[in-house]
Amino acid sequence: MEAREGGRIVDEDAVIARVRAGEPEAYAQLVRAHTGLALRAAAALGAGADAEDVVQQAFFKAYCSLGRFRDGAAFRPWLLSIVANETRNTVRTALRQRTLAGREAALVEAEPLIPESADPATAALETERRTALLTALESLGEEHRLVVTYRYLLEMDESETAQALGWPRGTVKSRLNRALRKLSRLLPDFGPHRERLEELEKQQEPQGPQRQRARKGGDEHE
């Protein structure tokens, strides 16, 4: 598997092999390649001001668990599953409820999605749309919020999302379908993001005879 570090391609399998062979400093390449995404994940899942601490702890736990990491597997979803667990533990231990404003600020600080060169009016509209999305996400149940966060905000594919959340792919598909339908009702004027939501929703929609079987299978996972 490969990842990008500052524009360079990182061969994850080779790096992990080096760490296992007694070269722990090689792990820094994986840290640099995945820190931005890990911070966004922690922030989106509610870590707030603790996002950096959560990510540091997640990288440490991932390092300690490399001996159990399956050869040839993707490192990113495996790491994000650890980030998700660490975020839940942190939030529960601290007994805090993260506000929408705090989550939005943490997401922007973790990895800005709007270029500084963007037109101010365009940037303001994009910020408004992202705030609307986060507001709508807050109204979803935890499982639906998680699947949309991984597939939409973190742009992970179906297989990676299933691995990160520890769900069967059929469960990811059915929960994402339901979540996107709810978001489509909540965000009727969501502009470009609405188009992306509709695109994802179409990808989840079974065709022909598969429709009834998929719906039945999805209900069993709910």
Stockholm file with secondary structure:
# STOCKHOLM 1.0

chainA/1-222         MEAREGGRIVDEDAVIARVRAGEPEAYAQLVRAHTGLALRAAAALGAGADAEDVVQQAFFKAYCSLGRFRDGAAFRPWLLSIVANETRNTVRTALRQRTLAGREAALVEAEPLIPESADPATAALETERRTALLTALESLGEEHRLVVTYRYLLEMDESETAQALGWPRGTVKSRLNRALRKLSRLLPDFGPHRERLEELEKQQEPQGPQRQRARKGGDEHE
#=GR chainA/1-222 SS CEEEETTEEEEHHHHHHHHHTTCGGGHHHHHHHHHHHHHHHHHHTTCGGGHHHHHHHHHHHHHHTGGGSCTTSCHHHHHHHHHHHHHHHHHHHHTCCCCHHHHHHHHHHHSCCSCTTSCHHHHHHHHHHHHHHHHHHHTSCHHHHHHHIIIIISCCCHHHHHHHHTCCHHHHHHHHHHHHHHHHHHCTTCHHHHHHHHHHHHHHCCCTTHHHHHHHHHHHHC
#=GC SS_cons         CEEEETTEEEEHHHHHHHHHTTCGGGHHHHHHHHHHHHHHHHHHTTCGGGHHHHHHHHHHHHHHTGGGSCTTSCHHHHHHHHHHHHHHHHHHHHTCCCCHHHHHHHHHHHSCCSCTTSCHHHHHHHHHHHHHHHHHHHTSCHHHHHHHIIIIISCCCHHHHHHHHTCCHHHHHHHHHHHHHHHHHHCTTCHHHHHHHHHHHHHHCCCTTHHHHHHHHHHHHC
//
